[in-house]
Amino acid sequence: MRVFKFGGASVKDAAGVKNCVEVLKKVGHQEVVMVVSAMGKMTNKLELVVDCYFNKKNELSAAIDEVVVFHNTILVSLFPNQSHVVYQKFKGIINQLKDVLSRNKSPNYSFVYDQVVSFGELLSTTIVSSYLTEMHIENEWLDVRNVIKTDEKYRDANVQWDITQKNITSGVNKKTLTITQGFLGSDKNNNTTTLGREGSDYTAAIFAYCLNATNVTVWKDVPGVLNADPRHFEKTELLHQISYEEAIELAFYGASVIHPKTLQPLQRKEIPLFVKSFLNPEANGTCVGKGKQLDPFVPCFIVKKNQVLISLSSLDFSFIVEENISEIFALLHQYKLKVDVIQNSAISFTVCANDTYGNIEVLLQQLRSKYRVTSNSGVSLYTIRHFNKQSLTEAIKDKEVLFKQENRKTLQLITRE
């Protein structure tokens, strides 16, 4: 078995879907599980639907219409005959979305988020599967929620591996092409859950682990894993190979090309991960595997934008000790701030965090009751693996450095631009 993952950029329009067919023809599609993300930026559009549901009811209908129009444009291009069965399937899924919103009684934003946002993947896989059939590529559509089971931690669910292993082993037809959704699972009550943003890579790794796959290929709009994101850095180099350990480090620090959870199950069974371009599918791309030395050995740059830098100091000049740090981390956990960097001295503690859930002001209010607090929002965290003097100079050019921390292999800078 092989596992392929096609992200939103690969199926962002009709041309992208057609290109997926060409990729499959070139690299083969027998004994393949094909994990597909929502089309283009559809997850963002569905997040808007959730926001309208809670905060702008009068705009909800228009937000749903945007979802319909976007997909309908792709459908018309792929299936000119509008009596094609896919149109009925599409209409049925949209009606399910409307039904979920009309029947929902939960005030839990994260719960509703998962139920709604999941429709991006359900729509994309339905369209892709139907088009492959139209192109005479036999495939089976699989609802991933029937096989990947999770806990009830909505928006960042944890996989229940034993039952998931059993479900995937029995639920996947290993002799054909299976089309399924990235990012999704379901809890014990069969409510939809999601595995965290960009979780489709993780879905591919789950299937690979459970099926003892030969390898996983993540198809991207870049030639492979680069040493820097070309959206933020002018000069980039393709990394031909990297080890699991190095890739996990890069993912932990925020490299967007690989999801942080993806590599752990692959490493446990030593399943190679290839990152390749869907624009040039026969090129080598990048191989991530056991014992692979970084090639070429160059500095690797990662940037996280819109971070929050929080500095605390004791009000009475007493030491900040284990008890204080434990209390601070309990609050960070309570308000769901993901910590990226920490640094402490005798009477101060600094943390750089990602305020995904918008809880920073409530957290700061709590902290001010016990500490002297300063904060900077909208800062950027730069991480340089295998840094040298030249890479440091490039990173801080035209920036105000608020924070710096380094060890033998990694340099981290927090800047205001």
VEXFISE-614434 format. One record per residue (C-alpha): x, y, z; residue in three letters. Coordinates in steps of 0.1 Angstrom, whole numbers, m for minus. Layout:
N
      X      Y      Z   aa
      X      Y      Z  ALA
...
***
This chain:
417
      X      Y      Z   aa
      0      0      0  MET
     10     36     m7  ARG
     m7     66      9  VAL
    m10     99    m10  PHE
    m21    132      4  LYS
    m34    160    m19  PHE
    m37    194     m1  GLY
    m61    222     m8  GLY
    m37    239    m33  ALA
    m37    207    m55  SER
    m75    207    m58  VAL
    m82    245    m56  LYS
   m100    245    m90  ASP
   m111    223   m119  ALA
    m76    224   m134  ALA
    m62    212   m101  GLY
    m86    182   m100  VAL
    m77    173   m136  LYS
    m40    175   m127  ASN
    m45    150    m99  CYS
    m57    126   m125  VAL
    m25    131   m145  GLU
     m4    126   m114  VAL
    m22     93   m106  LEU
    m17     82   m142  LYS
     21     89   m140  LYS
     28     74   m106  VAL
      1     47   m104  GLY
    m31     44    m84  HIS
    m35      7    m75  GLN
    m33     m2    m38  GLU
    m33     35    m29  VAL
    m52     55     m2  VAL
    m57     91    m14  MET
    m63    116     14  VAL
    m78    148      1  VAL
    m81    182     18  SER
   m108    208     13  ALA
   m105    227    m20  MET
    m84    258    m20  GLY
    m92    281     10  LYS
   m126    264     16  MET
   m118    258     53  THR
   m116    296     57  ASN
   m150    301     41  LYS
   m165    275     64  LEU
   m149    291     94  GLU
   m168    323     83  LEU
   m200    302     82  VAL
   m193    292    119  VAL
   m186    328    128  ASP
   m219    340    111  CYS
   m238    312    129  TYR
   m227    325    163  PHE
   m223    363    157  ASN
   m239    374    124  LYS
   m271    354    118  LYS
   m283    377     91  ASN
   m251    370     71  GLU
   m253    332     75  LEU
   m272    324     43  SER
   m248    345     22  ALA
   m218    327     38  ALA
   m233    293     28  ILE
   m240    306     m7  ASP
   m203    314    m11  GLU
   m195    277     m3  VAL
   m221    266    m29  VAL
   m210    290    m56  VAL
   m173    281    m52  PHE
   m179    244    m56  HIS
   m205    248    m83  ASN
   m180    266   m105  THR
   m157    236   m102  ILE
   m185    212   m108  LEU
   m197    229   m140  VAL
   m162    228   m154  SER
   m156    191   m146  LEU
   m191    179   m153  PHE
   m207    199   m182  PRO
   m237    175   m181  ASN
   m256    189   m151  GLN
   m278    158   m149  SER
   m247    140   m137  HIS
   m252    121   m104  VAL
   m225    142    m87  VAL
   m249    173    m87  TYR
   m274    153    m66  GLN
   m246    142    m42  LYS
   m234    178    m39  PHE
   m269    191    m32  LYS
   m274    164     m6  GLY
   m241    174     13  ILE
   m251    211     13  ILE
   m285    201     27  ASN
   m267    182     54  GLN
   m247    213     63  LEU
   m278    234     66  LYS
   m295    207     86  ASP
   m266    206    111  VAL
   m269    243    116  LEU
   m306    243    120  SER
   m307    213    144  ARG
   m277    223    165  ASN
   m284    231    202  LYS
   m248    232    215  SER
   m233    266    225  PRO
   m198    250    223  ASN
   m180    269    195  TYR
   m154    242    190  SER
   m180    215    187  PHE
   m200    235    161  VAL
   m167    243    143  TYR
   m159    207    137  ASP
   m194    198    125  GLN
   m194    226    100  VAL
   m158    228     88  VAL
   m157    191     80  SER
   m180    197     50  PHE
   m150    211     31  GLY
   m134    177     29  GLU
   m167    158     23  LEU
   m174    180     m7  LEU
   m139    179    m21  SER
   m136    141    m19  THR
   m171    136    m34  THR
   m161    158    m64  ILE
   m126    142    m68  VAL
   m140    106    m65  SER
   m168    113    m91  SER
   m143    129   m115  TYR
   m119     99   m112  LEU
   m148     76   m120  THR
   m156     98   m150  GLU
   m120     94   m162  MET
   m124     56   m158  HIS
   m102     54   m127  ILE
   m119     29   m104  GLU
   m120     41    m68  ASN
   m139     37    m35  GLU
   m151     67    m15  TRP
   m145     62     22  LEU
   m160     83     50  ASP
   m129     87     72  VAL
   m152     94    102  ARG
   m162     57    102  ASN
   m126     46    107  VAL
   m106     72    126  ILE
   m120     74    161  LYS
   m109    101    185  THR
   m117    116    219  ASP
   m140    146    223  GLU
   m113    173    222  LYS
   m129    193    194  TYR
   m106    212    170  ARG
    m76    192    182  ASP
    m88    156    188  ALA
    m65    128    199  ASN
    m66     95    180  VAL
    m78     64    197  GLN
    m53     41    180  TRP
    m65      6    189  ASP
   m100     10    175  ILE
    m87     31    146  THR
    m62      4    137  GLN
    m90    m22    137  LYS
   m113      0    116  ASN
    m88      9     90  ILE
    m75    m27     86  THR
   m110    m40     80  SER
   m125     m9     62  GLY
    m99     m2     35  VAL
   m100    m22      2  ASN
    m63    m28     m3  LYS
    m66    m38    m39  LYS
    m80     m5    m53  THR
    m78     32    m50  LEU
    m95     46    m19  THR
   m105     83    m17  ILE
   m110     97     18  THR
   m109    129     38  GLN
    m80    145     56  GLY
    m83    163     89  PHE
   m114    145    102  LEU
   m124    118    127  GLY
   m154    111    150  SER
   m159    106    187  ASP
   m177     78    205  LYS
   m211     95    198  ASN
   m202     97    161  ASN
   m199    135    163  ASN
   m174    148    138  THR
   m140    158    152  THR
   m110    175    136  THR
    m73    168    141  LEU
    m61    204    141  GLY
    m55    228    112  ARG
    m34    213     85  GLU
    m42    178     99  GLY
    m46    161     65  SER
     m9    152     66  ASP
    m15    135     99  TYR
    m45    116     85  THR
    m22    102     58  ALA
      3     91     85  ALA
    m25     74    104  ILE
    m35     54     74  PHE
      1     45     66  ALA
      8     33    101  TYR
    m24     12    103  CYS
    m18     m3     68  LEU
     19     m8     72  ASN
     23     13     40  ALA
     54     12     19  THR
     56     50     20  ASN
     36     83     22  VAL
     37    110     m4  THR
     25    145      3  VAL
     18    164    m29  TRP
     25    201    m27  LYS
     29    232    m49  ASP
     66    233    m40  VAL
     93    209    m52  PRO
     98    194    m18  GLY
    109    205     17  VAL
    127    238     13  LEU
    151    253     38  ASN
    127    283     41  ALA
     92    293     32  ASP
     94    311     m2  PRO
     65    333      9  ARG
     87    349     36  HIS
    123    344     24  PHE
    138    353    m10  GLU
    165    326    m13  LYS
    154    290     m7  THR
    170    256    m14  GLU
    155    222    m18  LEU
    164    197      9  LEU
    169    164     m9  HIS
    167    143     23  GLN
    163    149     60  ILE
    160    125     90  SER
    128    120    110  TYR
    145    137    139  GLU
    154    168    119  GLU
    120    170    103  ALA
    103    167    137  ILE
    124    196    149  GLU
    115    217    119  LEU
     78    208    123  ALA
     79    216    161  PHE
     93    250    153  TYR
     66    257    128  GLY
     78    246     93  ALA
     45    246     74  SER
     54    219     49  VAL
     50    191     74  ILE
     24    188    102  HIS
     40    184    136  PRO
     20    152    144  LYS
     26    136    110  THR
     61    122    116  LEU
     56    104    149  GLN
     36     74    136  PRO
     58     71    105  LEU
     89     71    126  GLN
     76     43    148  ARG
     73     20    117  LYS
    101     36     97  GLU
     78     45     69  ILE
     95     70     45  PRO
     77    102     38  LEU
     82    119      4  PHE
     73    155     m3  VAL
     68    161    m40  LYS
     54    186    m64  SER
     21    178    m81  PHE
     33    201   m109  LEU
     63    178   m115  ASN
     53    144   m100  PRO
     83    125   m115  GLU
    109    146    m98  ALA
    126    132    m67  ASN
    113    158    m42  GLY
    124    153     m6  THR
    127    120     13  CYS
    122    120     51  VAL
    134     88     67  GLY
    155     70     92  LYS
    192     81     94  GLY
    189    105     65  LYS
    215    133     69  GLN
    205    168     60  LEU
    214    173     24  ASP
    224    199     16  PRO
    236    210     50  PHE
    224    246     51  VAL
    206    268     76  PRO
    169    262     78  CYS
    146    292     84  PHE
    112    291    100  ILE
     90    321    108  VAL
     58    323    129  LYS
     38    355    125  LYS
     13    372    149  ASN
     28    358    181  GLN
     25    372    216  VAL
     55    379    237  LEU
     47    380    275  ILE
     72    390    301  SER
     65    385    338  LEU
     84    397    369  SER
     76    393    405  SER
     60    422    423  LEU
     82    419    454  ASP
    114    409    437  PHE
    111    373    450  SER
    124    345    429  PHE
    103    329    402  ILE
    106    293    411  VAL
     90    260    402  GLU
     57    267    419  GLU
     53    300    400  ASN
     62    284    367  ILE
     38    256    373  SER
     10    281    380  GLU
     19    301    348  ILE
     18    270    326  PHE
    m15    259    341  ALA
    m30    293    331  LEU
    m14    290    296  LEU
    m30    256    293  HIS
    m63    267    306  GLN
    m65    295    280  TYR
    m52    273    252  LYS
    m21    294    243  LEU
      5    273    225  LYS
     39    280    239  VAL
     68    283    214  ASP
     96    298    235  VAL
    103    302    272  ILE
    131    319    291  GLN
    135    326    328  ASN
    159    343    352  SER
    158    347    390  ALA
    129    372    390  ILE
    115    371    355  SER
     98    347    331  PHE
     93    353    294  THR
     72    333    270  VAL
     63    335    233  CYS
     30    320    225  ALA
      4    316    198  ASN
    m31    329    208  ASP
    m51    307    185  THR
    m83    310    205  TYR
    m82    347    213  GLY
    m79    343    250  ASN
    m48    366    256  ILE
    m66    395    273  GLU
    m83    372    299  VAL
    m49    355    306  LEU
    m31    388    310  LEU
    m57    400    335  GLN
    m52    368    356  GLN
    m14    372    355  LEU
    m15    409    365  ARG
    m30    399    399  SER
      3    383    408  LYS
     30    396    385  TYR
     43    427    368  ARG
     33    420    332  VAL
     44    435    298  THR
     32    421    265  SER
     38    426    228  ASN
     14    413    203  SER
     19    409    165  GLY
     55    399    169  VAL
     73    374    147  SER
     93    344    159  LEU
    122    334    137  TYR
    139    300    142  THR
    171    291    124  ILE
    183    255    126  ARG
    221    251    119  HIS
    226    289    120  PHE
    257    307    110  ASN
    268    344    111  LYS
    254    351     76  GLN
    220    336     84  SER
    217    356    116  LEU
    225    388     97  THR
    198    380     71  GLU
    172    372     98  ALA
    175    405    117  ILE
    179    428     87  LYS
    156    458     92  ASP
    140    443    123  LYS
    139    453    160  GLU
    150    423    180  VAL
    130    419    212  LEU
    143    385    223  PHE
    172    361    215  LYS
    179    326    225  GLN
    203    300    211  GLU
    219    266    216  ASN
    244    247    196  ARG
    220    240    167  LYS
    192    265    170  THR
    188    302    172  LEU
    155    319    180  GLN
    147    356    176  LEU
    115    375    184  ILE
    112    406    163  THR
     90    436    156  ARG
     91    447    120  GLU
***
